[in-house]
Amino acid sequence: MTPDGRFVEPPKPTLGIILWRLVLFGIGLCLIGALFWTAMVVLPVLLLMALIGYVVVRLQGSFFASRRWF
């Protein structure tokens, strides 16, 4: 606001600045999409590996507990 009470408008961005912002927004959106897609692909693989590991550990424990070592 100026001393006489008028509001000052900010300078309008040029077309180049607007296009640059759109390009950066598009690149950011693509990166976020790629990260999300990667997480959705990797997450089931990790869950399956955890389940297999749990089953293997449980089976090993029952195998060694059932053997007589003396």
Buried (B, 14 or more C-beta within 10 A) or exposed (E): EEEEEEEEEEEEEEEEEEEEEEEEEEEEEEEEEEEEEEEEEEEEEEEEEEEEEEEEEEEEEEEEEEEEEE
